[in-house]
Amino acid sequence: MSMRKAALFFVSLMLLCCVALASDEVEVTNLQPTQNAQACFRLFPTTNIWTFLKLDTRTGLAWQVQFDASGSDRFSNVLNSETLAPVASQCGRFALYPTRNIFNFLLVDQETGRVWQVQWSQKQEERLKWLIP
């Protein structure tokens, strides 16, 4: 009888482990389309479902792009109007990296290593870019 109890305990333990592992959900809402890292223009998602950042990967120029389902609140705002590299630079020179702050990204010149903090916002006075020494 003790052998039977041990087997029942083992089977119960295995079932509990299977249930625990099966309850881990895979987050599918954060899937992003594959992008060509060498493309001249790229869109980078923000955690705001309506807002993307568009980057000219040759020059470092950046825009906030907002869309909406009804079509009444679509716009594009300049975040960085200063060319950070010669216009003849190759595509893929610049890239954006998200931070834990949903409004801030790091803009990296992948040739020189220079880094800027880029902040997007609905308010013009809060759209900023700073060089990080």
C-alpha positions in Angstrom: 0.0 0.0 0.0 2.8 2.4 0.7 4.2 1.8 -2.8 0.8 2.7 -4.2 0.7 5.9 -2.2 4.3 6.8 -3.3 3.3 6.3 -7.0 0.1 8.4 -6.5 2.1 11.1 -4.9 4.7 11.1 -7.7 2.0 11.2 -10.4 0.2 14.1 -8.6 3.5 16.0 -8.3 4.2 15.5 -12.0 0.7 16.8 -12.9 1.1 19.9 -10.8 4.5 20.6 -12.5 2.9 20.3 -15.9 0.0 22.6 -14.9 2.5 25.2 -13.5 4.6 25.1 -16.7 1.5 25.3 -18.9 0.3 28.4 -17.2 3.3 30.5 -18.3 1.8 32.6 -21.1 3.9 33.8 -24.0 3.5 37.4 -24.6 2.5 37.7 -28.3 1.5 41.4 -28.2 5.2 42.5 -28.4 5.9 40.7 -31.7 7.5 43.0 -34.2 8.0 42.7 -37.9 11.5 41.9 -39.1 13.3 45.0 -40.3 16.3 45.4 -42.5 19.0 46.9 -40.3 20.5 48.5 -43.4 17.3 50.2 -44.6 17.6 54.0 -45.0 14.4 54.6 -43.1 13.1 52.4 -40.2 10.1 52.6 -37.9 10.7 51.8 -34.2 7.7 51.0 -32.0 7.1 52.8 -28.6 5.0 51.3 -25.9 2.2 53.7 -26.9 0.2 51.7 -29.4 -0.4 54.8 -31.6 3.1 56.1 -31.7 6.2 55.0 -33.7 9.5 56.7 -34.2 10.8 57.1 -37.8 14.6 57.3 -38.3 16.7 58.2 -41.3 19.5 55.7 -40.6 21.9 57.7 -42.8 21.7 61.1 -41.0 20.1 60.5 -37.6 17.0 62.6 -38.4 14.1 61.4 -36.4 10.3 61.9 -36.4 7.4 60.9 -34.1 4.7 59.3 -36.2 1.2 58.9 -34.7 -1.7 57.1 -36.3 -5.3 56.4 -35.2 -8.1 54.1 -36.2 -10.6 56.9 -37.1 -8.1 59.0 -39.0 -8.7 62.3 -37.1 -5.5 62.4 -35.1 -2.7 61.4 -37.5 0.5 63.4 -37.6 4.3 63.4 -37.8 6.5 65.6 -35.7 10.2 66.3 -36.0 12.2 65.1 -33.0 15.7 65.8 -34.4 16.0 68.3 -37.3 19.8 68.4 -37.1 21.7 66.1 -39.5 24.2 64.2 -37.3 26.3 62.8 -40.2 27.1 63.7 -43.8 24.3 63.1 -46.2 26.5 60.6 -48.1 26.6 58.3 -45.1 25.5 54.7 -45.6 22.1 53.4 -44.6 22.1 51.7 -41.2 24.6 54.1 -39.6 22.1 55.2 -36.9 19.8 53.1 -34.7 17.3 53.7 -31.9 17.2 51.7 -28.7 14.2 51.9 -26.2 14.8 52.7 -22.6 12.5 51.8 -19.6 11.1 55.3 -19.8 8.5 55.0 -22.6 9.2 58.6 -23.9 13.0 58.2 -24.2 15.1 56.3 -26.7 18.9 56.3 -27.2 20.0 57.3 -30.7 23.4 55.7 -31.5 25.8 56.5 -34.3 27.1 53.0 -34.9 30.2 54.2 -36.7 31.5 56.7 -34.1 29.9 55.5 -31.0 28.2 58.9 -30.2 24.9 58.6 -28.3 22.0 61.0 -28.0 18.9 60.8 -25.7 15.8 61.4 -27.8 12.5 62.2 -26.1 9.2 62.1 -27.9 6.0 63.8 -26.6 2.6 65.1 -27.7 3.8 68.5 -26.5 6.3 70.3 -28.7 8.3 71.8 -25.8 8.9 68.3 -24.4 10.4 66.8 -27.7 14.1 66.9 -27.1 17.5 65.6 -28.1 20.6 65.7 -26.0 24.2 64.5 -26.7 25.4 62.1 -24.1 29.2 62.7 -23.6 
